Amino acid sequence: MASLAKASAALKSVDYEVFGRVQGKGGPGPTQYTEEEARKLGVVGWVKNTSQGTVTGQVQGPEDKVNAMKSWLSKVGSPSSRIDRTNFSNEKEISKLDFSGFSTRY
């Protein structure tokens, strides 16, 4: 049982890039929705729009919450977005969080 508790408490970090029509044109955009979703789920990290028209960032937190955020980034996204695909990379277990909250970078 102890190993099960430890496994669920493992902290994960993952980088992501979302492709499709994922940048806002005025009003609350995908980065704002991503920030809100991350705060709701209790993960930390960052998000930003790229010059290539994608949204990129990093998520860190307990494994189950990171997995929930990955699912949201892959399937849900902001109301105005159309997600074609989401690439995840550098997924790894970490010993501590590198961020204290979730922010949008510019």
C-alpha positions in Angstrom: 0.0 0.0 0.0 2.8 2.4 0.8 4.3 2.1 -2.7 0.9 2.9 -4.2 0.7 6.2 -2.1 4.2 7.1 -3.2 3.4 6.5 -6.8 0.4 8.7 -6.8 2.3 11.5 -5.1 5.1 11.4 -7.8 5.7 14.8 -9.4 5.8 15.0 -13.1 7.0 17.6 -15.6 6.1 17.7 -19.3 6.6 20.2 -22.1 3.8 20.6 -24.7 3.0 22.2 -28.0 -0.6 22.5 -29.3 -1.2 22.7 -33.1 -4.3 23.8 -34.9 -6.3 27.0 -34.6 -5.2 27.7 -31.1 -4.3 31.4 -30.8 -7.0 33.9 -29.9 -7.9 36.9 -32.0 -8.9 39.3 -29.2 -10.9 38.5 -26.2 -9.9 35.6 -23.8 -7.6 33.4 -25.9 -6.3 29.8 -25.5 -3.5 31.0 -23.2 -5.9 32.5 -20.8 -8.1 29.4 -20.8 -5.0 27.2 -20.3 -4.0 29.3 -17.3 -7.5 29.0 -15.8 -7.6 25.2 -16.4 -4.2 24.7 -14.9 -5.2 26.7 -11.8 -8.4 24.7 -11.5 -6.5 21.4 -11.7 -3.8 22.6 -9.3 -0.8 22.3 -11.7 2.0 24.8 -12.2 4.0 25.9 -15.2 3.6 28.3 -18.1 2.0 28.8 -21.5 2.7 31.1 -24.5 1.8 31.7 -28.1 4.6 31.1 -30.6 5.3 32.9 -33.8 4.4 29.7 -35.7 0.8 29.9 -34.5 1.1 27.2 -31.9 0.7 27.3 -28.1 3.6 25.9 -26.1 4.5 25.6 -22.5 5.3 23.3 -19.6 3.1 21.7 -16.9 4.3 20.4 -13.5 2.5 18.8 -10.6 1.2 15.4 -9.2 1.1 12.8 -12.0 -2.7 12.5 -12.0 -3.2 16.2 -12.3 -0.5 16.5 -15.0 -2.3 13.7 -16.9 -5.6 15.5 -16.5 -4.0 18.7 -18.0 -2.5 16.7 -20.8 -6.0 15.3 -21.7 -7.4 18.9 -21.6 -4.6 20.2 -23.8 -5.2 17.3 -26.3 -8.9 17.2 -26.5 -10.7 20.2 -25.0 -8.7 23.5 -25.1 -10.4 26.8 -25.2 -13.9 27.2 -26.6 -12.7 29.0 -29.8 -9.8 26.6 -30.5 -9.6 23.7 -32.9 -6.9 21.3 -31.8 -5.2 19.3 -34.6 -2.6 17.6 -32.4 -0.6 18.1 -29.2 3.0 17.0 -28.9 4.3 16.2 -25.4 8.0 15.9 -24.8 10.6 15.7 -22.0 8.1 14.0 -19.7 9.9 13.1 -16.5 9.6 12.6 -12.8 10.8 15.6 -10.7 11.7 15.9 -7.1 10.3 19.4 -6.7 8.2 22.0 -8.6 10.1 24.7 -10.5 7.2 27.1 -10.5 4.9 28.5 -7.8 2.0 29.1 -10.1 0.8 29.0 -13.7 1.5 32.0 -15.9 1.4 33.3 -19.5 4.7 34.2 -21.0 5.1 36.8 -23.8 
